Amino acid sequence: MVVAHSRVIQRVCFWAALVLVAAFAPRSVIATLQEPVSTNPAAAKPPSLSPAAMETFLLKAPMSRIRDAGGGVTGSQRATLSDGTLTHDVHIQTVDVAKPVFQAGEKSEVNFKDSYRYNIAGYRLARLVGLDTVPMSVERAVRGKTAAVTWWVDDVMMDEKARGAKGTAGPNPGRTTNQLHVMQVWDELIQNRDRNQGNILWTSDWTMWLIDHTRAFRLGKELLKPEKLVRCERGLFERLKALTDQSIEEALGKSLTKAEREAVLVRRDLIVQHFTDRIARFGEEVALFTM
């Protein structure tokens, strides 16, 4: 009877202690007490990778489960990479087509190209100008073919088509609009003729990711839609001005030809002049913004 009575007292003291913790402890402590402890290692958040580590993973990690990526017209694929520590999916593109004239419905394009190497060039040039929402892409052999192997974007909430259908700009419409302004500048720089609602992705934190650049980097030396260049992010504007043929060649390597690099620089000059004129006309606070 004494032992039983002692156990009752212990239980009362234990629950009283929990009540005191709930009453006075910080919320973080209470949350820790309430959350079940996961025993599933796969449920842990993947480690954050440096660019160098991510590149090594994309280049070296064993590849499995190669399957159709879905969507698109170039037969791109999706695969799973795993190095024993990290497992992540990638997008594989091997397309490498050049045609004197390409006919798509009523539209035609001279010197048409659709190439995996532009995905690699897109990532490297984006890094050079400070744009970190173009996923990493590396050159790697896949089943005997040279391919662009690109990091599969995580946590995608919707694409641009779905966003438009919902009529939403998210919790911060100003940030959403500014990201779209950045896209307009970027697509003019690389002369991307294939930007569509399916290759603009929005993650759950309302960050815009720009994917699939295989039909970019044309030789055109003009702006396609200058009327859409309304505002430019300040850091991007400064980095555009700092671009040189040497810096592009060093960063992009063989993913662009000399003619393609020259065309990028000509378009860069036009973009910089366009916003210089807008600054003179409307003021810097109208023409530029800071993310």
C-alpha positions as CSV (number, residue, x, y, z in Angstrom):
1,M,0.0,0.0,0.0
2,V,2.9,2.4,0.8
3,V,4.5,1.6,-2.5
4,A,1.3,2.1,-4.5
5,H,0.7,5.4,-2.7
6,S,4.3,6.5,-3.5
7,R,3.7,5.8,-7.2
8,V,0.5,7.9,-7.2
9,I,2.5,10.8,-5.7
10,Q,5.2,10.4,-8.4
11,R,2.6,10.5,-11.2
12,V,0.9,13.6,-9.7
13,C,4.3,15.4,-9.5
14,F,5.2,14.4,-13.1
15,W,2.0,15.8,-14.5
16,A,2.2,18.9,-12.3
17,A,5.7,19.5,-13.8
18,L,4.3,19.3,-17.3
19,V,1.6,21.8,-16.5
20,L,4.3,24.3,-15.2
21,V,6.3,23.8,-18.4
22,A,3.3,24.5,-20.5
23,A,2.5,27.6,-18.5
24,F,6.0,29.2,-18.4
25,A,8.2,27.6,-21.1
26,P,8.9,29.2,-24.4
27,R,6.7,28.1,-27.3
28,S,9.7,26.4,-29.0
29,V,10.0,24.1,-25.9
30,I,6.3,23.3,-25.9
31,A,6.5,22.4,-29.6
32,T,9.4,20.1,-28.9
33,L,7.4,18.3,-26.2
34,Q,4.4,18.0,-28.5
35,E,6.1,16.8,-31.7
36,P,6.6,13.1,-32.1
37,V,10.2,12.1,-32.8
38,S,10.7,10.8,-36.3
39,T,12.4,7.5,-36.6
40,N,12.4,7.5,-40.4
41,P,15.8,8.7,-41.7
42,A,14.2,9.4,-45.1
43,A,11.9,12.0,-43.5
44,A,14.9,14.2,-42.5
45,K,15.5,17.3,-44.7
46,P,18.2,16.7,-47.3
47,P,21.5,18.4,-46.5
48,S,22.1,21.8,-48.0
49,L,24.7,21.5,-50.7
50,S,27.3,24.1,-51.8
51,P,27.4,24.7,-55.6
52,A,30.6,22.7,-55.8
53,A,29.1,19.8,-53.9
54,M,25.9,19.9,-56.0
55,E,28.0,19.9,-59.2
56,T,29.9,16.9,-58.0
57,F,26.7,15.1,-57.2
58,L,25.2,15.8,-60.6
59,L,28.4,14.7,-62.4
60,K,29.3,11.6,-60.3
61,A,26.3,10.2,-58.4
62,P,25.0,6.8,-59.8
63,M,21.8,7.2,-61.9
64,S,18.8,5.0,-61.8
65,R,15.0,5.0,-62.7
66,I,15.4,6.8,-66.0
67,R,11.9,7.5,-67.3
68,D,10.0,10.0,-69.4
69,A,9.9,13.5,-67.9
70,G,6.4,14.2,-69.1
71,G,5.5,17.3,-71.2
72,G,7.7,18.9,-73.8
73,V,8.3,17.7,-77.4
74,T,12.0,16.7,-77.3
75,G,11.8,13.5,-75.3
76,S,13.4,14.7,-72.2
77,Q,13.8,12.3,-69.3
78,R,13.8,12.2,-65.5
79,A,16.1,10.1,-63.4
80,T,17.1,9.6,-59.8
81,L,20.6,10.1,-58.6
82,S,21.9,8.7,-55.3
83,D,25.4,8.7,-53.8
84,G,24.5,6.8,-50.6
85,T,23.9,9.9,-48.6
86,L,21.7,12.1,-50.8
87,T,19.0,11.0,-53.3
88,H,17.6,13.5,-55.7
89,D,15.9,13.6,-59.2
90,V,17.3,15.3,-62.3
91,H,16.1,16.4,-65.7
92,I,17.9,14.9,-68.7
93,Q,18.0,16.6,-72.1
94,T,20.0,15.3,-75.0
95,V,18.3,17.3,-77.8
96,D,20.9,18.8,-80.2
97,V,19.1,20.0,-83.4
98,A,20.1,22.6,-86.0
99,K,18.0,23.6,-89.0
100,P,18.4,26.3,-91.6
101,V,14.7,27.1,-91.4
102,F,12.3,25.8,-88.7
103,Q,8.5,26.0,-89.3
104,A,6.1,26.0,-86.4
105,G,2.6,26.6,-87.6
106,E,2.5,30.0,-89.2
107,K,5.8,31.1,-87.7
108,S,9.3,30.3,-89.1
109,E,12.7,30.8,-87.7
110,V,16.0,31.0,-89.6
111,N,19.1,29.3,-88.1
112,F,17.0,27.3,-85.7
113,K,18.8,25.5,-82.8
114,D,17.4,23.4,-80.0
115,S,20.3,22.2,-77.9
116,Y,21.0,20.7,-74.5
117,R,24.1,22.8,-74.2
118,Y,22.0,26.0,-73.8
119,N,20.7,24.6,-70.5
120,I,24.3,24.5,-69.2
121,A,25.0,27.9,-70.6
122,G,21.9,29.3,-69.1
123,Y,22.8,28.1,-65.6
124,R,26.4,29.4,-65.8
125,L,25.4,32.8,-67.3
126,A,22.7,33.2,-64.7
127,R,25.2,32.7,-61.9
128,L,27.5,35.3,-63.6
129,V,24.8,38.0,-63.5
130,G,23.7,37.1,-60.0
131,L,20.5,35.2,-60.9
132,D,20.1,32.2,-58.6
133,T,16.8,30.8,-59.8
134,V,18.0,29.0,-62.9
135,P,18.7,25.4,-61.7
136,M,22.2,24.0,-61.9
137,S,22.9,22.0,-65.1
138,V,26.0,20.0,-66.0
139,E,27.2,18.1,-69.0
140,R,27.2,14.3,-68.5
141,A,27.0,11.2,-70.6
142,V,23.7,9.4,-70.2
143,R,23.3,6.0,-72.0
144,G,26.1,6.9,-74.4
145,K,24.7,10.4,-75.3
146,T,26.0,13.7,-74.1
147,A,23.3,15.4,-72.1
148,A,22.4,18.3,-69.9
149,V,21.7,16.9,-66.5
150,T,19.8,19.5,-64.5
151,W,18.7,19.6,-60.8
152,W,15.0,18.9,-60.5
153,V,13.4,21.9,-58.8
154,D,12.0,21.0,-55.4
155,D,8.8,22.0,-53.7
156,V,7.0,23.2,-56.9
157,M,3.6,24.7,-56.0
158,M,2.4,25.5,-59.5
159,D,3.5,26.7,-62.9
160,E,2.7,30.1,-64.4
161,K,-0.3,28.7,-66.2
162,A,-1.8,27.6,-63.0
163,R,-1.0,30.9,-61.3
164,G,-2.7,32.8,-64.0
165,A,-5.8,30.5,-63.8
166,K,-6.0,31.1,-60.1
167,G,-5.5,34.9,-60.5
168,T,-3.1,35.1,-57.6
169,A,0.1,37.0,-57.1
170,G,0.8,35.3,-53.7
171,P,1.2,36.9,-50.3
172,N,3.6,39.6,-51.6
173,P,2.4,40.8,-55.1
174,G,5.3,43.3,-55.3
175,R,7.9,40.5,-55.0
176,T,6.0,38.4,-57.5
177,T,5.9,41.3,-60.0
178,N,9.6,42.1,-59.5
179,Q,10.5,38.5,-60.2
180,L,8.6,38.7,-63.5
181,H,10.5,41.9,-64.3
182,V,13.8,40.0,-63.8
183,M,12.6,37.2,-66.1
184,Q,11.9,39.8,-68.9
185,V,15.4,41.1,-68.7
186,W,16.9,37.6,-68.6
187,D,15.0,36.4,-71.6
188,E,16.1,39.3,-73.7
189,L,19.7,38.8,-72.7
190,I,19.6,35.2,-73.8
191,Q,17.0,35.8,-76.5
192,N,14.9,33.0,-75.3
193,R,12.3,32.2,-78.0
194,D,10.6,29.4,-76.0
195,R,9.5,31.0,-72.7
196,N,6.1,29.6,-72.0
197,Q,3.9,29.2,-68.9
198,G,5.0,25.6,-68.4
199,N,8.7,26.5,-67.9
200,I,8.0,29.2,-65.2
201,L,7.7,27.4,-61.9
202,W,6.6,28.8,-58.5
203,T,7.7,27.0,-55.3
204,S,5.8,27.2,-52.1
205,D,7.7,30.2,-50.8
206,W,6.7,32.1,-54.0
207,T,10.1,32.0,-55.6
208,M,10.0,31.9,-59.4
209,W,12.3,29.3,-61.1
210,L,13.1,29.5,-64.8
211,I,13.7,26.2,-66.5
212,D,14.4,24.7,-70.0
213,H,16.6,27.0,-72.0
214,T,17.3,24.7,-75.0
215,R,15.9,27.2,-77.5
216,A,17.7,30.3,-76.2
217,F,21.0,32.0,-77.1
218,R,20.0,33.0,-80.6
219,L,22.3,35.1,-82.8
220,G,19.9,38.0,-83.0
221,K,21.3,41.4,-82.2
222,E,18.1,43.1,-81.3
223,L,15.6,43.1,-78.5
224,L,12.5,41.1,-79.2
225,K,10.1,42.9,-76.8
226,P,11.7,46.0,-75.4
227,E,8.3,47.3,-74.4
228,K,8.3,44.6,-71.7
229,L,11.5,45.9,-70.1
230,V,9.9,48.1,-67.5
231,R,12.1,47.8,-64.5
232,C,15.5,46.1,-63.7
233,E,16.9,44.8,-60.4
234,R,19.8,47.0,-59.4
235,G,22.3,44.2,-58.8
236,L,21.4,42.6,-62.1
237,F,21.8,46.0,-63.9
238,E,25.3,46.4,-62.4
239,R,26.4,42.9,-63.3
240,L,25.1,43.3,-66.8
241,K,27.3,46.3,-67.2
242,A,30.3,44.3,-66.0
243,L,30.0,41.5,-68.5
244,T,32.9,41.0,-70.9
245,D,33.6,38.4,-73.6
246,Q,36.4,37.1,-71.4
247,S,34.2,36.7,-68.3
248,I,31.5,34.9,-70.3
249,E,34.0,32.6,-72.0
250,E,35.6,31.7,-68.7
251,A,32.3,31.0,-67.0
252,L,30.5,29.3,-69.8
253,G,33.4,27.4,-71.6
254,K,32.3,25.5,-74.7
255,S,28.6,25.7,-73.9
256,L,28.5,28.8,-76.2
257,T,30.2,29.6,-79.5
258,K,32.1,32.9,-80.0
259,A,29.3,34.1,-82.2
260,E,26.7,33.3,-79.5
261,R,28.8,35.1,-76.9
262,E,29.1,38.2,-79.1
263,A,25.3,38.2,-79.6
264,V,24.8,38.1,-75.8
265,L,27.1,41.2,-75.4
266,V,25.3,43.1,-78.2
267,R,21.9,42.5,-76.5
268,R,23.5,43.3,-73.1
269,D,24.5,46.7,-74.6
270,L,20.9,47.3,-75.8
271,I,19.4,46.4,-72.4
272,V,21.8,48.6,-70.5
273,Q,21.1,51.5,-72.9
274,H,17.4,50.9,-72.6
275,F,17.4,51.2,-68.8
276,T,19.9,54.1,-68.8
277,D,17.4,55.9,-71.0
278,R,14.5,55.0,-68.6
279,I,16.5,56.3,-65.6
280,A,17.1,59.6,-67.4
281,R,13.4,59.9,-68.3
282,F,11.6,58.6,-65.2
283,G,14.2,58.5,-62.5
284,E,16.1,55.6,-60.9
285,E,13.4,54.9,-58.3
286,V,11.0,54.1,-61.2
287,A,13.4,52.2,-63.5
288,L,15.3,50.2,-61.0
289,F,14.4,48.2,-57.8
290,T,16.2,46.1,-55.2
291,M,15.0,42.6,-54.4
